[in-house]
Amino acid sequence: MAILKVGIIGGGRVGSRLAASLREACVLAGITAASEQHSAQLAQQFGVPATDNAKLWQTADVLLLTVPDRLIVTVAEELAQSVMPAAKVVLHVSGSVGLEPLAPLTQLGAHVGSLHPLQSFAGGNTQLAGVYMALDGDSEAQDAGKKLVELFGGKAFSVPAEERAAYHAAACICSNYAVAVEAMAAQLMARWTGSNEAAWEALLPLFKGTAANLQATQNPAAVLTGPIARGDVSTVAKHLAALPAAVIPAYCSLGLATTSLALANGTIDENAADELRNLLGGYYG
């Protein structure tokens, strides 16, 4: 199926970023948001006619639902009640939700699936080129998804519905948990810098150096450094004695995972790994 026109339902960060790429490719049929006013603003921003969801169903060959996860089923049900049956392709962009919320549209003859860019949209002009994008759905939906991924300059791969939760967990560990760890480090460092802002300014070069090392490797475990990677049990014990009680569970949990990496990398032996596990497990338990 040749993608001629693509419509977007959802005018947030993700929808707006995808709309910008679709406009550049001259395939954006329209974009809608929660309110008529916001929809009109988006239409003006992207140079497309002002529309609503029912009209967008009529004019677009492919619909991308970029609404929050909790609203996917609501949008699908409202569409199913207001449009005529048609063999449209409808893709939501959630990383964790299966295809069940789109069932009302399947009953109208739509081909349903999902397309999830493995990328954070918290910033400004989020990079899409080279980004892996997870696809699921029937054959027609996945064919359309692959064409969209190619248009975005991404890399398509398949994640079946029954594995979406594990896939999404991996993404959250990479992105969300990394943010939580850096925020934790900044809160600790603020004791000496005077503020969280100054603490992050102090830590940022270290973070950037680590990020550069990660960017330069194909195996993130290979760039591991620090006391656990060296088997320096005494330093880890000093950390645990100095840390606030609220931070210790996270430190120990991450430390146990780091111990496994160091052992797999061959930078520590089983004896050092056992010492670290006993130390960290004792505090964590």
C-alpha positions as CSV (number, residue, x, y, z in Angstrom):
1,M,0.0,0.0,0.0
2,A,1.5,3.4,-1.0
3,I,1.2,5.9,1.8
4,L,-0.4,9.0,0.3
5,K,-1.8,10.9,3.3
6,V,-1.1,10.6,7.0
7,G,-3.2,12.1,9.7
8,I,-2.3,12.6,13.4
9,I,-4.7,12.6,16.3
10,G,-2.9,14.1,19.3
11,G,-1.1,17.5,19.3
12,G,1.5,17.0,22.1
13,R,5.2,16.7,21.8
14,V,5.2,13.4,19.9
15,G,2.4,14.3,17.6
16,S,3.9,17.7,16.8
17,R,7.4,16.2,16.1
18,L,6.1,13.5,13.8
19,A,3.9,16.1,12.1
20,A,6.9,18.2,11.3
21,S,8.6,15.3,9.5
22,L,5.4,14.3,7.7
23,R,5.0,17.9,6.5
24,E,8.5,18.0,5.2
25,A,7.7,14.8,3.2
26,C,4.5,16.4,1.9
27,V,2.3,13.6,3.3
28,L,0.6,15.3,6.3
29,A,-3.1,15.3,5.8
30,G,-3.9,17.0,9.1
31,I,-3.4,17.0,12.8
32,T,-6.0,17.4,15.7
33,A,-5.7,18.0,19.4
34,A,-8.1,17.8,22.4
35,S,-9.7,21.2,21.7
36,E,-10.9,22.9,18.5
37,Q,-8.8,25.9,19.3
38,H,-5.6,23.9,19.7
39,S,-6.4,21.9,16.5
40,A,-6.8,25.2,14.6
41,Q,-3.4,26.4,16.0
42,L,-1.7,23.2,14.9
43,A,-3.3,23.4,11.4
44,Q,-1.9,26.9,11.0
45,Q,1.5,25.8,12.4
46,F,1.8,22.9,10.0
47,G,0.1,24.5,7.0
48,V,-2.8,22.0,6.7
49,P,-6.6,22.5,6.7
50,A,-8.3,22.7,10.1
51,T,-10.1,19.4,10.7
52,D,-11.5,17.1,13.3
53,N,-11.0,13.4,13.9
54,A,-14.0,12.2,11.8
55,K,-12.9,14.3,8.8
56,L,-9.3,13.1,9.3
57,W,-10.6,9.5,9.1
58,Q,-12.1,10.4,5.7
59,T,-9.1,12.2,4.2
60,A,-6.1,10.2,5.6
61,D,-4.9,6.8,4.5
62,V,-3.0,6.2,7.7
63,L,-3.8,7.6,11.1
64,L,-1.3,7.9,13.9
65,L,-2.8,8.1,17.4
66,T,-0.2,10.1,19.5
67,V,-2.5,10.7,22.5
68,P,-1.6,9.6,26.0
69,D,-1.8,5.8,26.6
70,R,-4.9,6.1,28.7
71,L,-6.8,7.9,25.9
72,I,-6.1,5.5,23.1
73,V,-9.2,3.3,23.8
74,T,-11.3,6.5,24.2
75,V,-10.2,7.9,20.9
76,A,-10.7,4.6,19.1
77,E,-14.2,4.2,20.6
78,E,-15.2,7.7,19.7
79,L,-13.9,7.2,16.1
80,A,-15.8,4.0,15.7
81,Q,-19.0,5.7,16.7
82,S,-18.6,8.6,14.3
83,V,-17.1,7.2,11.1
84,M,-18.0,4.8,8.3
85,P,-16.2,1.5,7.9
86,A,-13.1,1.8,5.8
87,A,-9.8,-0.1,5.3
88,K,-7.7,2.5,7.0
89,V,-4.4,1.9,8.8
90,V,-4.4,3.0,12.4
91,L,-1.2,3.0,14.4
92,H,-0.8,4.1,18.0
93,V,2.6,5.2,19.2
94,S,2.7,3.7,22.7
95,G,5.6,1.6,23.7
96,S,3.7,-0.5,26.4
97,V,0.1,-0.7,25.1
98,G,-1.0,-3.7,23.0
99,L,-3.5,-3.6,20.2
100,E,-6.6,-4.3,22.2
101,P,-7.6,-0.6,22.6
102,L,-7.9,-0.4,18.8
103,A,-10.4,-3.3,18.6
104,P,-13.4,-1.0,17.9
105,L,-11.6,0.2,14.7
106,T,-10.8,-3.4,13.6
107,Q,-14.5,-4.0,13.6
108,L,-14.8,-1.2,11.1
109,G,-12.3,-2.9,8.7
110,A,-9.3,-0.9,9.8
111,H,-5.8,-2.5,9.9
112,V,-4.4,-1.7,13.3
113,G,-0.9,-1.7,14.8
114,S,1.6,0.3,16.6
115,L,4.7,2.3,15.8
116,H,6.9,3.3,18.8
117,P,10.0,5.5,18.3
118,L,12.6,4.4,20.8
119,Q,13.4,8.0,21.6
120,S,12.7,10.7,24.2
121,F,10.5,13.6,23.1
122,A,11.1,15.7,26.2
123,G,13.4,18.2,24.4
124,G,12.9,20.4,21.4
125,N,13.5,19.1,17.8
126,T,13.9,15.5,18.7
127,Q,16.2,13.5,16.4
128,L,14.4,10.7,14.4
129,A,17.0,9.8,11.9
130,G,18.6,6.5,12.9
131,V,16.2,5.9,15.7
132,Y,14.9,2.3,16.1
133,M,11.1,2.1,15.9
134,A,9.1,-0.9,17.2
135,L,6.3,-2.2,15.1
136,D,3.4,-4.5,15.7
137,G,0.1,-5.2,14.0
138,D,-1.4,-7.0,11.1
139,S,0.5,-7.3,7.8
140,E,-1.0,-4.2,6.3
141,A,-0.4,-2.1,9.4
142,Q,3.2,-3.2,9.6
143,D,3.8,-2.6,5.9
144,A,2.5,1.0,6.4
145,G,4.6,1.3,9.6
146,K,7.7,0.3,7.8
147,K,7.1,2.9,5.1
148,L,6.6,5.6,7.8
149,V,9.8,4.5,9.6
150,E,11.7,4.8,6.3
151,L,10.2,8.2,5.8
152,F,11.3,9.3,9.3
153,G,14.8,8.0,8.6
154,G,14.5,5.4,11.3
155,K,15.1,1.6,11.6
156,A,12.1,-0.7,11.9
157,F,12.0,-3.7,14.1
158,S,9.2,-6.0,15.4
159,V,8.1,-6.4,19.0
160,P,5.1,-8.7,19.4
161,A,2.2,-7.7,21.7
162,E,3.0,-10.2,24.4
163,E,6.5,-8.8,24.8
164,R,5.7,-5.1,24.8
165,A,5.9,-4.7,28.6
166,A,9.4,-6.1,28.7
167,Y,10.4,-4.0,25.7
168,H,9.0,-0.8,27.4
169,A,10.8,-1.7,30.6
170,A,14.1,-1.8,28.8
171,A,13.4,1.7,27.4
172,C,12.4,3.1,30.8
173,I,15.6,1.7,32.4
174,C,17.6,3.4,29.6
175,S,15.9,6.8,29.8
176,N,13.8,7.3,32.8
177,Y,15.9,5.5,35.4
178,A,19.0,7.3,34.0
179,V,17.4,10.6,34.8
180,A,16.4,9.4,38.3
181,V,20.0,8.3,39.0
182,E,21.5,11.7,37.8
183,A,18.9,13.6,39.9
184,M,19.9,11.4,42.9
185,A,23.6,12.2,42.3
186,A,22.9,15.9,42.1
187,Q,20.9,15.9,45.3
188,L,23.9,14.3,47.1
189,M,26.4,16.7,45.4
190,A,24.4,19.8,46.4
191,R,25.7,19.5,49.9
192,W,29.0,20.9,48.7
193,T,28.0,23.1,45.8
194,G,25.1,24.9,47.6
195,S,22.3,24.1,45.1
196,N,21.0,21.3,42.9
197,E,21.7,23.5,39.9
198,A,25.3,24.0,40.8
199,A,25.6,20.3,41.6
200,W,24.4,19.3,38.2
201,E,26.8,21.8,36.6
202,A,29.6,20.1,38.5
203,L,28.5,16.6,37.6
204,L,27.6,17.3,33.9
205,P,31.1,17.0,32.5
206,L,31.4,13.5,34.2
207,F,28.0,12.6,32.7
208,K,29.0,13.8,29.3
209,G,32.3,11.9,29.4
210,T,30.4,8.7,30.3
211,A,27.8,9.4,27.5
212,A,30.7,9.9,25.0
213,N,32.2,6.6,26.1
214,L,28.8,4.9,25.6
215,Q,28.3,6.5,22.3
216,A,31.7,5.2,21.1
217,T,31.0,1.6,21.9
218,Q,28.7,-1.2,20.8
219,N,28.7,-2.8,24.2
220,P,27.7,-0.5,27.1
221,A,29.0,-2.9,29.7
222,A,32.5,-2.6,28.2
223,V,32.9,1.1,29.4
224,L,32.3,0.3,33.1
225,T,34.7,2.0,35.5
226,G,34.8,2.7,39.2
227,P,35.4,0.9,42.5
228,I,33.1,-2.1,41.7
229,A,34.8,-2.6,38.3
230,R,38.1,-2.7,40.2
231,G,36.9,-5.0,43.0
232,D,37.5,-2.2,45.5
233,V,35.3,-3.5,48.3
234,S,36.7,-1.2,51.0
235,T,35.7,1.9,49.0
236,V,32.2,0.6,48.4
237,A,31.9,-0.1,52.2
238,K,32.9,3.6,52.8
239,H,30.2,4.7,50.4
240,L,27.6,2.7,52.3
241,A,28.7,4.1,55.6
242,A,28.5,7.7,54.4
243,L,25.3,7.6,52.3
244,P,21.9,8.8,53.6
245,A,19.6,5.9,54.5
246,A,17.1,6.9,51.8
247,V,19.7,6.4,49.0
248,I,21.2,3.1,50.2
249,P,18.6,0.7,48.6
250,A,19.1,2.3,45.2
251,Y,22.9,2.3,45.6
252,C,22.9,-1.4,46.6
253,S,20.5,-2.5,43.9
254,L,22.6,-0.7,41.2
255,G,25.8,-2.0,42.9
256,L,24.6,-5.6,42.6
257,A,23.9,-5.1,38.9
258,T,27.3,-3.5,38.5
259,T,29.0,-6.4,40.2
260,S,27.5,-8.8,37.7
261,L,28.7,-6.6,34.8
262,A,32.2,-6.4,36.3
263,L,32.3,-10.2,36.7
264,A,31.1,-10.7,33.1
265,N,33.7,-8.2,31.9
266,G,36.5,-10.2,33.7
267,T,37.7,-7.1,35.7
268,I,36.9,-8.9,39.0
269,D,37.0,-12.6,39.9
270,E,34.4,-14.7,41.8
271,N,35.9,-14.0,45.2
272,A,35.7,-10.2,44.7
273,A,32.2,-10.6,43.3
274,D,31.1,-12.7,46.4
275,E,32.6,-10.0,48.7
276,L,30.7,-7.3,47.0
277,R,27.4,-9.3,46.9
278,N,27.7,-10.0,50.6
279,L,28.4,-6.4,51.4
280,L,25.7,-4.9,49.2
281,G,23.2,-7.6,49.9
282,G,23.7,-7.1,53.6
283,Y,22.9,-3.4,53.4
284,Y,20.1,-3.9,50.9
285,G,18.4,-6.7,52.9
